[in-house]
Amino acid sequence: MLINSLAALALGFALDMLLGDPEVVVYPQYFIKKLVAKLDKSFRNSYKNTPEAQRMAGLMMTVIVLLIVAAVALLLLFVGYKLNAALGIFLEGIMCWSALSVKSLKTAAGGVMRAARAGNLSSAQRKVKKVTFRDTDDMNIDAVIKSTVESVAENTTDWAVAPIFWSAIFGGLGGILYRTVNIIDNTVGYKTDTYINFGKFPAKLDDVLSFIPARIAALLMKMNVSYLHLDSKNASQVYKKDRRKSPSPNSAQTQSVCAGALGIQLGSDEYYGGQLVRKPVIGRNLKPCEPNDIFWANQLLLGTSFYAMLFTAVIRTALFFVI
């Protein structure tokens, strides 16, 4: 069973590297996003507009979505493995694939980089919306670049290392359930007037599930900084100083490593849905942000993802021989 899940994770990772996130109905992540969008407004309007009621509405919506996804995933895994081991691995691999978004994140960030290099601000503002939920209309080129680097660094945990971590422990079911929580948080987990209470539970749940993976991701990213011959000394120093400087307990873990490696500052205040979110500054302003910083953030994303897969393969193989 351990080897089956490892093979499924390897298949899912390979599919993600090759195909990314296809916008088709049969792709599980597409279905989950549509489900969350459909239930969001329904649950918010079904409960009273009080803080306690809205928090309960967010909790119930999260539980319902997770139960639906878990039921479908378990049914597919049961039928697949019952019929044939190869079919079971294939279906579990699809679940692992849907938990990951490494290629899509890299591709979207690359689009911003090319627009920034060309000095096309309107194109860069439009493309950066694929990697961040911040308000981008008033951003200049420097802010667009910084926002892209921040998002790539943060989502190295959310869209790469954490799905690999939970897939390694609980197979494809663990990976897809983690990503479901992450999708819910990305949809409703904002401190705006609409979601300040409704999104509180999924945001906290996402923080809990990402806590250990974020710290593993930071460690693996520091290893990759050395491999890429970036500023590993500054990366370690900034990590020690700034790894807790974020509104969430996790995002600054990888952001601090990335900022230190590139010699730039990340963070500062941002607007989400017109709502100001104050963020402390991360890193040292050794140089201004430039389009090439996005390239190196992407290299850190890829390298950290591969290190996570290698780490997982070693641990799972060792468990296979010990258990």
C-alpha positions as CSV (number, residue, x, y, z in Angstrom):
1,M,0.0,0.0,0.0
2,L,2.9,2.3,0.8
3,I,4.5,1.7,-2.6
4,N,1.1,2.1,-4.4
5,S,0.7,5.6,-2.8
6,L,4.2,6.5,-3.6
7,A,3.7,5.5,-7.2
8,A,0.5,7.4,-7.4
9,L,2.2,10.6,-6.0
10,A,5.0,10.2,-8.6
11,L,2.4,9.9,-11.3
12,G,0.5,12.9,-10.0
13,F,3.7,15.0,-9.8
14,A,4.6,14.0,-13.4
15,L,1.2,14.9,-14.7
16,D,1.3,18.3,-13.0
17,M,4.8,19.0,-14.5
18,L,3.5,18.0,-17.9
19,L,-0.1,19.4,-18.0
20,G,-0.5,21.8,-15.1
21,D,-4.1,22.6,-14.1
22,P,-6.5,22.0,-17.1
23,E,-9.7,24.0,-17.0
24,V,-12.0,21.1,-17.8
25,V,-15.0,19.7,-15.9
26,V,-13.5,16.2,-15.4
27,Y,-10.4,17.7,-13.6
28,P,-11.1,17.3,-9.8
29,Q,-9.7,20.8,-8.8
30,Y,-12.1,22.4,-11.3
31,F,-15.0,20.5,-9.7
32,I,-14.0,21.5,-6.2
33,K,-13.7,25.2,-7.2
34,K,-17.1,25.2,-8.7
35,L,-18.6,23.4,-5.7
36,V,-17.1,26.0,-3.3
37,A,-18.3,28.9,-5.4
38,K,-21.8,27.4,-5.5
39,L,-22.1,26.8,-1.8
40,D,-20.4,30.0,-0.7
41,K,-23.2,32.4,-1.2
42,S,-25.9,29.8,-0.4
43,F,-24.4,29.2,3.1
44,R,-23.7,32.9,3.8
45,N,-27.3,33.8,3.0
46,S,-28.8,30.9,4.9
47,Y,-27.5,32.0,8.3
48,K,-28.1,35.3,10.2
49,N,-25.7,38.1,9.5
50,T,-24.1,38.0,12.9
51,P,-20.5,37.1,13.7
52,E,-21.4,33.9,15.5
53,A,-23.8,32.7,12.8
54,Q,-21.5,33.5,10.0
55,R,-18.6,31.7,11.6
56,M,-20.9,28.6,12.0
57,A,-22.0,29.0,8.3
58,G,-18.3,28.9,7.2
59,L,-17.6,25.9,9.4
60,M,-20.6,24.0,8.0
61,M,-19.8,24.8,4.4
62,T,-16.2,23.6,4.9
63,V,-17.4,20.4,6.5
64,I,-19.9,19.7,3.7
65,V,-17.4,20.3,0.9
66,L,-14.8,18.1,2.6
67,L,-17.4,15.3,3.1
68,I,-18.5,15.4,-0.5
69,V,-14.9,15.4,-1.8
70,A,-13.9,12.6,0.6
71,A,-16.9,10.5,-0.3
72,V,-16.2,10.7,-4.0
73,A,-12.5,10.1,-3.6
74,L,-13.0,7.1,-1.3
75,L,-15.5,5.6,-3.6
76,L,-13.2,5.9,-6.6
77,L,-10.2,4.5,-4.7
78,F,-12.3,1.6,-3.4
79,V,-13.6,0.7,-6.8
80,G,-10.3,1.3,-8.5
81,Y,-8.2,-0.9,-6.3
82,K,-10.9,-3.5,-6.1
83,L,-10.9,-3.9,-9.9
84,N,-7.2,-3.6,-10.5
85,A,-4.1,-2.3,-8.7
86,A,-2.9,-0.3,-11.7
87,L,-6.4,1.3,-12.0
88,G,-6.3,2.2,-8.3
89,I,-2.8,3.8,-8.7
90,F,-4.0,5.7,-11.7
91,L,-7.1,7.1,-9.9
92,E,-5.0,8.0,-6.8
93,G,-2.5,9.6,-9.1
94,I,-5.2,11.8,-10.6
95,M,-6.0,12.9,-7.0
96,C,-2.4,13.7,-6.3
97,W,-2.2,15.7,-9.6
98,S,-5.3,17.7,-8.6
99,A,-3.7,18.5,-5.3
100,L,-0.6,20.1,-7.0
101,S,-0.3,23.3,-9.0
102,V,3.5,23.7,-9.5
103,K,3.5,24.1,-13.3
104,S,0.5,26.4,-13.4
105,L,2.1,28.7,-10.7
106,K,5.4,28.7,-12.6
107,T,3.7,29.4,-15.9
108,A,1.6,32.2,-14.6
109,A,4.5,33.9,-12.8
110,G,6.6,33.5,-16.0
111,G,3.9,35.5,-17.9
112,V,4.2,38.3,-15.4
113,M,8.0,38.2,-15.8
114,R,7.8,38.6,-19.6
115,A,5.3,41.4,-19.4
116,A,7.5,43.2,-16.8
117,R,10.6,42.8,-18.9
118,A,8.7,44.3,-21.8
119,G,7.6,47.2,-19.6
120,N,4.0,46.5,-20.3
121,L,2.3,47.5,-17.1
122,S,-1.3,46.8,-18.0
123,S,-0.4,43.3,-19.2
124,A,1.7,42.6,-16.0
125,Q,-1.3,43.8,-13.8
126,R,-3.6,41.5,-15.7
127,K,-1.3,38.5,-15.6
128,V,-0.4,38.9,-11.9
129,K,-4.1,38.3,-11.0
130,K,-3.4,34.6,-11.8
131,V,-1.0,34.3,-8.9
132,T,-2.4,36.6,-6.3
133,F,-5.8,37.7,-4.9
134,R,-4.4,41.2,-4.1
135,D,-5.9,44.3,-5.8
136,T,-3.6,45.0,-8.7
137,D,-5.0,47.9,-10.6
138,D,-3.0,50.6,-8.8
139,M,0.3,48.6,-8.8
140,N,3.4,49.8,-10.6
141,I,5.9,47.5,-12.2
142,D,8.0,47.1,-9.0
143,A,4.9,46.3,-6.9
144,V,3.8,43.7,-9.6
145,I,7.1,42.0,-9.5
146,K,7.3,42.0,-5.7
147,S,3.7,40.6,-5.4
148,T,4.5,37.8,-7.9
149,V,7.7,36.8,-6.0
150,E,5.7,36.8,-2.7
151,S,3.0,34.6,-4.2
152,V,5.4,32.1,-5.7
153,A,7.3,31.9,-2.4
154,E,4.2,31.5,-0.3
155,N,2.5,29.1,-2.7
156,T,5.6,26.9,-2.8
157,T,4.1,25.6,0.5
158,D,0.4,25.7,-0.4
159,W,0.6,24.3,-4.0
160,A,3.6,22.1,-3.8
161,V,5.2,21.0,-0.5
162,A,2.0,20.7,1.6
163,P,0.1,18.6,-1.0
164,I,3.2,16.3,-1.3
165,F,3.4,16.1,2.5
166,W,-0.2,15.1,3.0
167,S,-0.2,12.8,0.0
168,A,2.8,11.1,1.4
169,I,1.0,10.4,4.7
170,F,-2.5,9.7,3.6
171,G,-2.2,9.0,-0.1
172,G,-4.2,10.8,-2.8
173,L,-7.1,11.3,-0.3
174,G,-4.8,13.3,2.0
175,G,-3.5,15.4,-0.9
176,I,-6.9,16.3,-2.4
177,L,-8.5,17.0,1.0
178,Y,-5.6,19.4,1.9
179,R,-6.0,21.2,-1.4
180,T,-9.8,21.4,-0.9
181,V,-9.2,23.3,2.4
182,N,-6.7,25.5,0.6
183,I,-9.2,26.3,-2.2
184,I,-11.9,27.1,0.3
185,D,-9.4,29.4,2.2
186,N,-8.4,31.1,-1.1
187,T,-12.1,31.7,-1.9
188,V,-13.5,32.9,1.5
189,G,-10.6,33.3,3.9
190,Y,-10.2,37.0,3.6
191,K,-10.6,39.7,6.3
192,T,-13.1,41.7,4.3
193,D,-16.5,42.8,5.5
194,T,-18.1,39.9,3.6
195,Y,-15.7,37.1,4.8
196,I,-14.2,38.3,8.1
197,N,-16.4,35.8,10.0
198,F,-17.5,33.4,7.4
199,G,-14.0,32.5,6.3
200,K,-12.5,32.3,9.8
201,F,-12.7,28.5,10.2
202,P,-11.3,27.5,6.8
203,A,-8.5,30.1,7.2
204,K,-7.6,28.7,10.6
205,L,-7.8,25.1,9.3
206,D,-5.5,25.9,6.4
207,D,-3.0,27.4,8.9
208,V,-3.1,24.3,11.0
209,L,-2.7,21.9,8.0
210,S,0.1,24.0,6.5
211,F,2.1,24.5,9.7
212,I,4.5,21.6,9.4
213,P,4.8,21.6,5.6
214,A,5.6,25.4,5.6
215,R,8.6,24.7,7.9
216,I,9.7,21.7,5.8
217,A,9.4,23.9,2.7
218,A,11.6,26.6,4.2
219,L,14.3,24.0,5.0
220,L,14.1,22.5,1.5
221,M,14.2,26.0,-0.1
222,K,17.3,26.9,1.9
223,M,18.9,23.7,0.5
224,N,17.9,24.8,-3.0
225,V,19.3,28.3,-2.5
226,S,22.7,26.8,-2.0
227,Y,22.3,24.6,-5.1
228,L,21.4,27.6,-7.2
229,H,24.4,29.6,-5.8
230,L,22.1,32.4,-4.5
231,D,22.8,34.3,-1.3
232,S,22.5,31.4,1.2
233,K,24.0,33.4,4.1
234,N,21.5,36.2,3.7
235,A,18.7,33.7,3.2
236,S,19.5,32.1,6.5
237,Q,19.9,35.4,8.3
238,V,16.6,36.8,7.0
239,Y,14.8,33.5,7.8
240,K,15.9,33.6,11.4
241,K,14.9,37.3,11.7
242,D,11.7,37.5,9.7
243,R,10.2,34.0,9.5
244,R,7.4,34.9,11.8
245,K,6.6,38.3,10.2
246,S,3.3,37.7,8.5
247,P,-0.4,37.8,9.3
248,S,-0.5,34.0,9.0
249,P,1.8,31.7,10.9
250,N,3.2,30.1,7.7
251,S,3.6,32.4,4.7
252,A,6.7,34.2,6.0
253,Q,8.6,30.9,6.3
254,T,9.3,30.5,2.6
255,Q,9.0,34.3,1.8
256,S,11.8,35.1,4.2
257,V,14.1,32.5,2.6
258,C,13.2,33.8,-0.9
259,A,13.7,37.4,0.1
260,G,17.0,36.8,1.6
261,A,18.3,34.7,-1.3
262,L,17.3,37.4,-3.8
263,G,18.4,40.4,-1.6
264,I,15.1,42.1,-1.8
265,Q,12.3,43.2,0.5
266,L,8.9,41.6,0.4
267,G,5.7,42.4,2.4
268,S,4.3,45.8,3.2
269,D,0.6,46.8,3.2
270,E,-1.7,45.3,0.5
271,Y,-5.3,45.7,-0.5
272,Y,-7.6,42.7,-0.9
273,G,-11.1,43.5,-2.2
274,G,-10.6,47.1,-1.3
275,Q,-9.7,46.2,2.3
276,L,-6.3,47.2,3.6
277,V,-4.2,44.4,5.0
278,R,-1.1,45.5,6.9
279,K,1.9,43.3,6.5
280,P,5.4,43.7,8.0
281,V,8.4,44.0,5.7
282,I,10.4,40.9,5.1
283,G,14.0,40.9,4.0
284,R,16.7,43.5,3.4
285,N,16.5,46.0,0.6
286,L,19.9,45.2,-0.9
287,K,18.6,45.9,-4.4
288,P,15.4,46.9,-6.1
289,C,13.0,44.3,-7.4
290,E,13.6,43.3,-11.1
291,P,11.9,40.9,-13.5
292,N,14.7,38.4,-13.1
293,D,13.7,37.9,-9.4
294,I,10.6,36.2,-10.7
295,F,12.8,33.8,-12.7
296,W,14.7,32.9,-9.6
297,A,11.6,32.6,-7.5
298,N,10.4,30.0,-10.0
299,Q,13.6,28.1,-9.8
300,L,13.2,28.0,-6.0
301,L,9.7,26.7,-6.5
302,L,10.8,23.9,-8.8
303,G,13.8,22.9,-6.8
304,T,12.0,22.9,-3.5
305,S,9.2,20.7,-5.1
306,F,11.7,18.2,-6.4
307,Y,13.5,18.1,-3.1
308,A,10.1,17.4,-1.4
309,M,9.5,14.5,-3.8
310,L,12.9,13.1,-3.2
311,F,12.5,13.4,0.6
312,T,9.1,11.7,0.3
313,A,10.5,8.9,-1.8
314,V,13.3,8.2,0.7
315,I,10.9,8.2,3.7
316,R,8.2,6.1,2.1
317,T,10.7,3.5,0.8
318,A,12.3,3.3,4.3
319,L,8.9,2.8,5.9
320,F,8.2,0.0,3.3
321,F,11.2,-2.0,4.5
322,V,10.7,-1.3,8.2
323,I,7.0,-1.9,8.5
